[in-house]
């Protein structure tokens, strides 16, 4: 990740694989992707890790306050 960021002209220190992986899981969950498929693609060993990102992505989905936020 860092090597490709540097090759593209970005500061490699600002990039890492974790951000890309976490962003994928969060975005996939926000768009309603199946949990098993998300875990399969992200290749997380522990599904609880994926579940934390899914919970964050869904924190305000169908929430009573959603119209006010």
VEXFI-952949 format. One line per 10 residues: number of its first residue (from 0); their letters; for each residue x, y, z of N, C-alpha, C. Coordinates in steps of 0.001 Angstrom, whole numbers, plus 524288, in hexadecimal, padded with zeros to 5 digits. Layout:
<rs>
NUM = A = X Y Z X Y Z X Y Z  ...
</rs>
This chain:
<rs>
0 = XXXXXXXXXX = 80332 7FB67 80000 80000 80000 80000 80363 804E0 80000  80718 804F0 8039B 80A85 80983 80400 80DB2 80A4D 7FEF9  80F8C 8060A 7FCB6 812A6 8066D 7F7F4 80F72 808CF 7F381  80A97 80707 7F2ED 8074A 8090F 7EEB8 805AC 80EB7 7EFB8  804C2 81007 7F498 80383 81579 7F5DC 8081E 818FF 7F477  80CD6 8174F 7F5D3 81182 81A57 7F483 81249 81ADB 7EEAD  81159 81699 7EBD3 811ED 816B0 7E620 80DFC 81A5D 7E395  80984 81B0A 7E622 80581 81E8B 7E40F 80669 82435 7E5A7  80A99 8251B 7E8AD 80BE5 82A74 7EA2C 809C6 82C2A 7EF69  80793 82890 7F25F 80583 829D0 7F78D 80992 82889 7FBB5
10 = XXXXXXXXXX = 808DF 82ABD 80046 80C4C 8298F 804AD 80AF0 82419 806B3  80E5D 82044 80627 80D23 81AF1 807BA 80C0F 81A50 80D90  80E0B 81DF4 810B6 80D1D 81DAB 8165A 8074B 81E3A 81798  80475 82102 81446 7FEEC 8220B 8153B 7FB5D 81D8C 8138B  7FD98 8195D 8117A 7FA6A 81513 80F73 7FBDE 80FED 81205  7F7FB 80C81 81258 7F8EE 80754 81479 7F49D 8039F 812E2  7F5C1 7FEAF 81307 7F1F5 7FABC 8118F 7ED2F 7FAAC 81508  7EDDB 7FBF2 819FD 7E973 7FBD9 81D97 7E527 7FF90 81BE7  7E695 80435 81A50 7E2B5 80811 818AF 7DF89 8062A 81406  7E227 803CB 8105E 7DF88 801C4 80BBF 7DBCC 7FD5A 80D26
20 = XXXXXXXXXX = 7DD9E 7F9DD 8106A 7DA6C 7F561 81213 7D5C1 7F72F 8154D  7D6B0 7FA9B 81904 7D27A 7FC9B 81C56 7CE86 7FFA9 81917  7D06E 802BD 81577 7CCEA 805B9 81216 7C98D 8023D 80EBA  7CBCD 7FDF4 80CC8 7C8BC 7FA3C 809BC 7C45C 7F7F0 80D03  7C5A6 7F60D 811AC 7C1B8 7F38D 81504 7BD65 7F762 81659  7BED4 7FC1B 817D8 7BAF5 8000D 8194C 7B764 8015D 814B1  7B99E 8024D 81027 7B683 803AC 80B8E 7B30F 7FF28 809D7  7B51D 7FA72 809E8 7B202 7F5E8 8086F 7AD61 7F539 80C1F  7AE4A 7F5F8 81129 7AA0C 7F57F 814FD 7A5F5 7F9C6 81433  7A7B0 7FE8A 8132F 7A409 802DD 81242 7A093 801C5 80D89
30 = XXXXXXXXXX = 7A2A8 7FF03 809C7 79FB4 7FDE1 804FE 79CA8 7F8CB 80550  79CA7 7F657 809F3 79964 7F1C3 80ACF 79BB2 7EC95 80918  7A0D6 7EC51 8085E 7A348 7E765 806CC 7A2B4 7E352 80B1E  7A274 7DE78 80994 7A1F4 7DA1B 80D32 7A6E2 7D99A 81088  7A626 7D8C3 8158F 7AA85 7D873 8193F 7AE71 7D43D 817AF  7AC83 7CFAD 81633 7AFFF 7CB66 814B7 7B34D 7CCD3 80FF0  7B0F1 7CF83 80C37 7B3CD 7D11D 80781 7B7E5 7D546 808D0  7B686 7D8E3 80C4E 7BA49 7DCE3 80DEE 7BF08 7DA47 8106D  7BE0B 7D6A0 813FA 7C23E 7D3E6 816AF 7C591 7D0BB 812E2  7C306 7CE5D 80F13 7C5D1 7CB4E 80B23 7C99C 7CEB5 80801
40 = XXXXXXXXXX = 7C7CC 7D341 80668 7CB0E 7D6BF 80346 7CF60 7D93D 80692  7CE14 7DAE7 80B48 7D1F2 7DD99 80E90 7D5F7 7D9DB 810E7  7D4A9 7D4DE 810FE 7D81B 7D0CD 81310 7D9B6 7D1B3 818B7  7D638 7D413 81BC7 7D73F 7D48E 8215D 7D706 7CF1D 823CA  7DA7F 7CE05 8275B 7DA74 7C8F2 82A04 7D62C 7C8AC 82E19  7D525 7CD09 83096 7D144 7CD23 834CC 7CC88 7D050 83311  7C7FE 7CDCF 8327C 7C34E 7D09D 830C7 7C1AE 7D507 8347A  7C364 7D4C8 83961 7C20E 7D8F6 83D17 7C472 7DE25 83B6C  7C8F0 7DDED 838EC 7CB6D 7E2B1 836FA 7C802 7E535 832CB  7C625 7E213 82F2C 7C2B2 7E402 82B07 7BDB3 7E631 82D6B
50 = XXXXXXXXXX = 7BBA3 7E37B 8313F 7B6C4 7E523 833C2 7B73B 7EA92 8362C  7BBBD 7EBED 83845 7BC74 7F134 83A7A 7BBBC 7F55E 83645  7BDF9 7F47E 831A6 7BD61 7F83F 82D64 7B7BC 7F863 82B6C  7B542 7F3ED 82B33 7AFCF 7F3B6 8296B 7AC52 7F6A2 82D35  7AD2B 7F5FA 83233 7AA07 7F8C5 83624 7AAAF 7FEAB 83597  7AF85 8006C 834B4 7B06B 8060E 833F9 7ADA3 80806 82F17  7ADD7 804FA 82AFA 7AB61 8068D 8260E 7A578 806DE 8269F  7A349 8038D 829EE 79D9B 8034F 82A8F 79B99 80640 82F54  79EF6 80924 831F0 79D87 80BAF 836D7 798B0 80F20 83664  7980A 811D5 8320D 793A1 81560 8318A 78FB3 813A7 82D68
60 = XXXXXXXXX = 79054 80EF8 82B67 78CA5 80CF2 82797 7877D 80BC4 82A59  78346 80DDC 82859 77E0C 80D2F 82A9C 77DB5 80EFC 83044  78105 81299 831B1 78105 814B2 83706 77CAA 818C0 8378C  77A36 81909 83BFD 775EC 81CB2 83CD8 7778B 82260 83BFA  77C77 82396 83CEE 77E64 828EC 83C58 7806D 82A0E 836E2  7803B 82644 83353 782BD 826E4 82E3D 780CB 82BAB 82B35  77BF5 82D35 82BE9 779FA 831C1 82940 77C01 836E4 82B62  77E56 83699 83005 78042 83B5B 83290 78613 83C10 831FB  788D2 837FE 83065 78E8E 8383A 8301D 79062 839F5 82AD1
</rs>
